[in-house]
Amino acid sequence: MNTQSKALKAHRKRLHSRGLKRVEVTVRAEHVPLLRDVAAKLRASHANVKRIKAALKEAETIGRGKSLAEALYDPVIAAPEFDKVFDEIERSRRDPAMLKMREIDL
């Protein structure tokens, strides 16, 4: 093992002991300073870490809508009074008449 690989191994071991992990990302050039600033604050346990994490999670959820599974398991929809409806849907999915292929002209 050469000196360079020993130094790299020791460096990664020190990072691991501090609870840090190296991450490599590819971003547009204009976003590099922002990403470095955010990473530095997250790495240093800055006072705003909770706000940064909350803002990033909120931005992630705003970017995508609810999936069908999330919508169906919404507590408002998945109430006991809808059990009969969901049972009927399950029965009709297995009904041979519903499983037949139909000819469609496009």
MDTraj code that builds the backbone (N, CA, C; nanometers):
import mdtraj as md
import numpy as np

residues = "MET ASN THR GLN SER LYS ALA LEU LYS ALA HIS ARG LYS ARG LEU HIS SER ARG GLY LEU LYS ARG VAL GLU VAL THR VAL ARG ALA GLU HIS VAL PRO LEU LEU ARG ASP VAL ALA ALA LYS LEU ARG ALA SER HIS ALA ASN VAL LYS ARG ILE LYS ALA ALA LEU LYS GLU ALA GLU THR ILE GLY ARG GLY LYS SER LEU ALA GLU ALA LEU TYR ASP PRO VAL ILE ALA ALA PRO GLU PHE ASP LYS VAL PHE ASP GLU ILE GLU ARG SER ARG ARG ASP PRO ALA MET LEU LYS MET ARG GLU ILE ASP LEU".split()
xyz = np.array([
    [0.0853, -0.1177, 0.0000],
    [0.0000, 0.0000, 0.0000],
    [0.0899, 0.1241, 0.0000],
    [0.0671, 0.2132, -0.0951],
    [0.1526, 0.3306, -0.1037],
    [0.1071, 0.4405, -0.0060],
    [0.1853, 0.5452, 0.0043],
    [0.1607, 0.6529, 0.1000],
    [0.0289, 0.7244, 0.0725],
    [0.0001, 0.7456, -0.0541],
    [-0.1232, 0.8174, -0.0901],
    [-0.2474, 0.7384, -0.0488],
    [-0.2510, 0.6097, -0.0737],
    [-0.3681, 0.5303, -0.0378],
    [-0.3802, 0.5174, 0.1142],
    [-0.2662, 0.5134, 0.1865],
    [-0.2706, 0.5109, 0.3331],
    [-0.3305, 0.6404, 0.3872],
    [-0.2889, 0.7530, 0.3295],
    [-0.3398, 0.8826, 0.3735],
    [-0.4896, 0.8937, 0.3469],
    [-0.5322, 0.8464, 0.2308],
    [-0.6737, 0.8507, 0.1967],
    [-0.7556, 0.7634, 0.2915],
    [-0.7060, 0.6458, 0.3217],
    [-0.7746, 0.5550, 0.4135],
    [-0.7843, 0.6169, 0.5535],
    [-0.6784, 0.6794, 0.5986],
    [-0.6791, 0.7442, 0.7304],
    [-0.7770, 0.8615, 0.7327],
    [-0.7792, 0.9383, 0.6238],
    [-0.8713, 1.0524, 0.6147],
    [-1.0165, 1.0062, 0.6216],
    [-1.0499, 0.9026, 0.5458],
    [-1.1874, 0.8512, 0.5468],
    [-1.2234, 0.7923, 0.6827],
    [-1.1267, 0.7316, 0.7496],
    [-1.1507, 0.6776, 0.8834],
    [-1.1815, 0.7905, 0.9823],
    [-1.1080, 0.9024, 0.9717],
    [-1.1352, 1.0184, 1.0587],
    [-1.2740, 1.0750, 1.0317],
    [-1.3120, 1.0847, 0.9042],
    [-1.4461, 1.1328, 0.8703],
    [-1.5524, 1.0418, 0.9303],
    [-1.5344, 0.9111, 0.9146],
    [-1.6302, 0.8142, 0.9663],
    [-1.6437, 0.8253, 1.1182],
    [-1.5304, 0.8447, 1.1875],
    [-1.5349, 0.8551, 1.3336],
    [-1.6078, 0.9821, 1.3781],
    [-1.6103, 1.0863, 1.2933],
    [-1.6836, 1.2092, 1.3245],
    [-1.8296, 1.2015, 1.2803],
    [-1.8694, 1.0883, 1.2226],
    [-2.0080, 1.0717, 1.1788],
    [-2.0369, 1.1341, 1.0439],
    [-1.9338, 1.1569, 0.9657],
    [-1.9496, 1.2191, 0.8347],
    [-1.9321, 1.1155, 0.7252],
    [-1.9904, 1.1450, 0.6094],
    [-1.9779, 1.0562, 0.4945],
    [-1.9556, 1.1421, 0.3708],
    [-1.8645, 1.0989, 0.2874],
    [-1.8337, 1.1720, 0.1640],
    [-1.9399, 1.1409, 0.0601],
    [-1.9887, 1.2456, -0.0064],
    [-2.0906, 1.2310, -0.1099],
    [-2.0462, 1.3105, -0.2315],
    [-2.0608, 1.2499, -0.3471],
    [-2.0264, 1.3196, -0.4706],
    [-2.1543, 1.3424, -0.5495],
    [-2.1755, 1.4659, -0.5938],
    [-2.2938, 1.4988, -0.6720],
    [-2.2530, 1.5742, -0.7970],
    [-2.3410, 1.5721, -0.8952],
    [-2.3195, 1.6469, -1.0172],
    [-2.4318, 1.7483, -1.0300],
    [-2.3956, 1.8763, -1.0355],
    [-2.4944, 1.9837, -1.0452],
    [-2.4475, 2.0852, -1.1479],
    [-2.5378, 2.1725, -1.1846],
    [-2.5020, 2.2811, -1.2767],
    [-2.4016, 2.3748, -1.2089],
    [-2.3179, 2.4382, -1.2894],
    [-2.2105, 2.5231, -1.2372],
    [-2.2637, 2.6360, -1.1496],
    [-2.3793, 2.6914, -1.1846],
    [-2.4316, 2.8048, -1.1070],
    [-2.4806, 2.7636, -0.9678],
    [-2.5026, 2.6326, -0.9460],
    [-2.5513, 2.5854, -0.8166],
    [-2.4391, 2.5420, -0.7228],
    [-2.3163, 2.5364, -0.7720],
    [-2.2046, 2.4869, -0.6916],
    [-2.1832, 2.5691, -0.5642],
    [-2.1774, 2.7030, -0.5702],
    [-2.1548, 2.7785, -0.4456],
    [-2.2660, 2.7557, -0.3418],
    [-2.3894, 2.7509, -0.3883],
    [-2.5004, 2.7278, -0.2966],
    [-2.4890, 2.5909, -0.2314],
    [-2.4612, 2.4893, -0.3114],
    [-2.4510, 2.3537, -0.2583],
    [-2.3345, 2.3414, -0.1610],
    [-2.2231, 2.4056, -0.1916],
    [-2.1089, 2.4020, -0.0995],
    [-2.1424, 2.4703, 0.0322],
    [-2.2143, 2.5816, 0.0243],
    [-2.2541, 2.6546, 0.1453],
    [-2.3473, 2.5700, 0.2313],
    [-2.4462, 2.5075, 0.1696],
    [-2.5398, 2.4214, 0.2428],
    [-2.4646, 2.3033, 0.3043],
    [-2.3760, 2.2411, 0.2286],
    [-2.2998, 2.1274, 0.2795],
    [-2.2125, 2.1688, 0.3977],
    [-2.1515, 2.2859, 0.3902],
    [-2.0673, 2.3333, 0.5007],
    [-2.1495, 2.3541, 0.6268],
    [-2.2694, 2.4099, 0.6112],
    [-2.3553, 2.4323, 0.7281],
    [-2.4045, 2.3001, 0.7859],
    [-2.4398, 2.2049, 0.7007],
    [-2.4829, 2.0744, 0.7496],
    [-2.3680, 2.0001, 0.8184],
    [-2.2487, 2.0141, 0.7638],
    [-2.1316, 1.9463, 0.8177],
    [-2.0924, 2.0032, 0.9534],
    [-2.1077, 2.1326, 0.9718],
    [-2.0632, 2.1993, 1.0940],
    [-2.1699, 2.2001, 1.2034],
    [-2.2802, 2.1308, 1.1840],
    [-2.3913, 2.1327, 1.2802],
    [-2.4320, 2.2767, 1.3111],
    [-2.4477, 2.3516, 1.2063],
    [-2.4866, 2.4916, 1.2152],
    [-2.6237, 2.5043, 1.2808],
    [-2.6520, 2.6183, 1.3383],
    [-2.7785, 2.6396, 1.4090],
    [-2.9000, 2.6262, 1.3169],
    [-2.8820, 2.6473, 1.1895],
    [-2.9941, 2.6429, 1.0948],
    [-3.0148, 2.5070, 1.0303],
    [-2.9500, 2.4021, 1.0797],
    [-2.9593, 2.2699, 1.0175],
    [-3.1046, 2.2233, 1.0093],
    [-3.1796, 2.2386, 1.1174],
    [-3.3198, 2.1937, 1.1170],
    [-3.4010, 2.2688, 1.0120],
    [-3.3778, 2.3990, 0.9997],
    [-3.4504, 2.4790, 0.8995],
    [-3.4118, 2.4373, 0.7582],
    [-3.2838, 2.4116, 0.7362],
    [-3.2380, 2.3704, 0.6032],
    [-3.3008, 2.2370, 0.5662],
    [-3.2967, 2.1402, 0.6575],
    [-3.3537, 2.0083, 0.6297],
    [-3.5040, 2.0176, 0.6057],
    [-3.5742, 2.0984, 0.6861],
    [-3.7192, 2.1131, 0.6688],
    [-3.7514, 2.1770, 0.5339],
    [-3.6737, 2.2777, 0.4952],
    [-3.6973, 2.3449, 0.3669],
    [-3.6727, 2.2502, 0.2505],
    [-3.5682, 2.1681, 0.2596],
    [-3.5396, 2.0734, 0.1520],
    [-3.6477, 1.9664, 0.1424],
    [-3.6948, 1.9162, 0.2560],
    [-3.8012, 1.8153, 0.2535],
    [-3.9308, 1.8745, 0.1995],
    [-3.9611, 1.9977, 0.2372],
    [-4.0828, 2.0626, 0.1874],
    [-4.0743, 2.0846, 0.0370],
    [-3.9584, 2.1271, -0.0098],
    [-3.9403, 2.1485, -0.1539],
    [-3.9551, 2.0177, -0.2299],
    [-3.9098, 1.9083, -0.1711],
    [-3.9220, 1.7769, -0.2354],
    [-4.0680, 1.7358, -0.2476],
    [-4.1458, 1.7563, -0.1429],
    [-4.2862, 1.7156, -0.1472],
    [-4.3688, 1.8082, -0.2351],
    [-4.3320, 1.9339, -0.2440],
    [-4.4048, 2.0273, -0.3315],
    [-4.3811, 1.9903, -0.4770],
    [-4.2612, 1.9404, -0.5085],
    [-4.2258, 1.9072, -0.6454],
    [-4.3054, 1.7921, -0.7034],
    [-4.3600, 1.7087, -0.6188],
    [-4.4367, 1.5956, -0.6705],
    [-4.5702, 1.5913, -0.5992],
    [-4.6709, 1.5514, -0.6713],
    [-4.8027, 1.5372, -0.6118],
    [-4.8148, 1.4028, -0.5436],
    [-4.9299, 1.3778, -0.4858],
    [-4.9538, 1.2496, -0.4213],
    [-4.9614, 1.1402, -0.5261],
    [-4.9060, 1.0254, -0.4905],
    [-4.9219, 0.9107, -0.5779],
    [-5.0609, 0.8532, -0.5545],
    [-5.1031, 0.7628, -0.6409],
    [-5.2341, 0.7007, -0.6260],
    [-5.2429, 0.6247, -0.4943],
    [-5.1361, 0.5546, -0.4586],
    [-5.1356, 0.4783, -0.3329],
    [-5.1495, 0.5715, -0.2130],
    [-5.0783, 0.6842, -0.2160],
    [-5.0889, 0.7797, -0.1060],
    [-5.2289, 0.8384, -0.0978],
    [-5.2885, 0.8644, -0.2125],
    [-5.4241, 0.9201, -0.2126],
    [-5.5248, 0.8195, -0.1591],
    [-5.5104, 0.6926, -0.1963],
    [-5.6051, 0.5915, -0.1498],
    [-5.5904, 0.5622, -0.0011],
    [-5.4687, 0.5739, 0.0497],
    [-5.4484, 0.5474, 0.1916],
    [-5.4605, 0.6731, 0.2765],
    [-5.5090, 0.7776, 0.2181],
    [-5.5366, 0.9006, 0.2921],
    [-5.6427, 0.8692, 0.3977],
    [-5.6234, 0.9090, 0.5242],
    [-5.7207, 0.8765, 0.6285],
    [-5.8619, 0.9255, 0.5980],
    [-5.8740, 1.0309, 0.5212],
    [-6.0068, 1.0814, 0.4876],
    [-6.0802, 0.9826, 0.3972],
    [-6.0073, 0.9197, 0.3040],
    [-6.0691, 0.8264, 0.2102],
    [-6.0769, 0.6856, 0.2682],
    [-5.9765, 0.6441, 0.3431],
    [-5.9706, 0.5074, 0.3931],
    [-6.0473, 0.4901, 0.5246],
    [-6.1592, 0.5536, 0.5364],
    [-6.2417, 0.5421, 0.6571],
    [-6.3271, 0.4156, 0.6483],
    [-6.3752, 0.3655, 0.7622],
    [-6.4539, 0.2415, 0.7637],
    [-6.5803, 0.2474, 0.6780],
    [-6.6379, 0.3642, 0.6629],
    [-6.7607, 0.3729, 0.5828],
    [-6.7369, 0.3466, 0.4344],
    [-6.6112, 0.3469, 0.3911],
    [-6.5808, 0.3197, 0.2514],
    [-6.5394, 0.1746, 0.2275],
    [-6.5374, 0.0923, 0.3321],
    [-6.4963, -0.0473, 0.3183],
    [-6.5800, -0.1224, 0.2152],
    [-6.7110, -0.0996, 0.2158],
    [-6.7987, -0.1689, 0.1203],
    [-6.7626, -0.1314, -0.0230],
    [-6.7308, -0.0052, -0.0448],
    [-6.6956, 0.0416, -0.1790],
    [-6.5671, -0.0258, -0.2257],
    [-6.4657, -0.0295, -0.1384],
    [-6.3390, -0.0914, -0.1759],
    [-6.3553, -0.2419, -0.1964],
    [-6.4398, -0.3067, -0.1182],
    [-6.4673, -0.4493, -0.1379],
    [-6.5325, -0.4737, -0.2736],
    [-6.6260, -0.3879, -0.3107],
    [-6.6921, -0.3994, -0.4406],
    [-6.5917, -0.3814, -0.5544],
    [-6.5003, -0.2887, -0.5390],
    [-6.3973, -0.2670, -0.6410],
    [-6.3105, -0.3921, -0.6548],
    [-6.2714, -0.4506, -0.5425],
    [-6.1902, -0.5725, -0.5463],
    [-6.2665, -0.6873, -0.6127],
    [-6.3947, -0.7038, -0.5815],
    [-6.4737, -0.8104, -0.6435],
    [-6.4848, -0.7882, -0.7939],
    [-6.5090, -0.6662, -0.8354],
    [-6.5253, -0.6406, -0.9791],
    [-6.3935, -0.6595, -1.0546],
    [-6.2806, -0.6374, -0.9881],
    [-6.1511, -0.6600, -1.0533],
    [-6.1300, -0.8064, -1.0857],
    [-6.1875, -0.8946, -1.0070],
    [-6.1707, -1.0387, -1.0295],
    [-6.2835, -1.0990, -1.1124],
    [-6.3840, -1.0218, -1.1447],
    [-6.4990, -1.0701, -1.2205],
    [-6.4538, -1.1064, -1.3625],
    [-6.4887, -1.2277, -1.4100],
    [-6.4464, -1.2703, -1.5445],
    [-6.4925, -1.1736, -1.6542],
    [-6.6068, -1.1146, -1.6372],
    [-6.6557, -1.0206, -1.7387],
    [-6.5649, -0.8981, -1.7477],
    [-6.5074, -0.8584, -1.6357],
    [-6.4198, -0.7417, -1.6354],
    [-6.2800, -0.7752, -1.6877],
    [-6.2438, -0.9036, -1.6843],
    [-6.1112, -0.9452, -1.7283],
    [-6.1020, -0.9704, -1.8774],
    [-6.2166, -0.9717, -1.9467],
    [-6.2170, -0.9967, -2.0909],
    [-6.1509, -0.8818, -2.1652],
    [-6.0793, -0.9183, -2.2693],
    [-6.0195, -0.8175, -2.3557],
    [-6.1262, -0.7644, -2.4506],
    [-6.1245, -0.6367, -2.4748],
    [-6.2230, -0.5777, -2.5643],
    [-6.1557, -0.5226, -2.6889],
    [-6.2248, -0.5312, -2.7995],
    [-6.1754, -0.4744, -2.9235],
    [-6.1994, -0.3247, -2.9216],
    [-6.0948, -0.2513, -2.9570],
    [-6.1057, -0.1062, -2.9577],
    [-6.0505, -0.0556, -3.0895],
    [-6.1258, 0.0307, -3.1571],
    [-6.0771, 0.0950, -3.2790],
    [-6.0155, 0.2283, -3.2406],
    [-5.8913, 0.2458, -3.2789],
    [-5.8234, 0.3724, -3.2488],
    [-5.8115, 0.4578, -3.3697],
])
top = md.Topology()
chain = top.add_chain()
for i, resn in enumerate(residues, 1):
    res = top.add_residue(resn, chain, resSeq=i)
    for name in ("N", "CA", "C"):
        top.add_atom(name, md.element.get_by_symbol(name[0]), res)
traj = md.Trajectory(xyz[None], top)
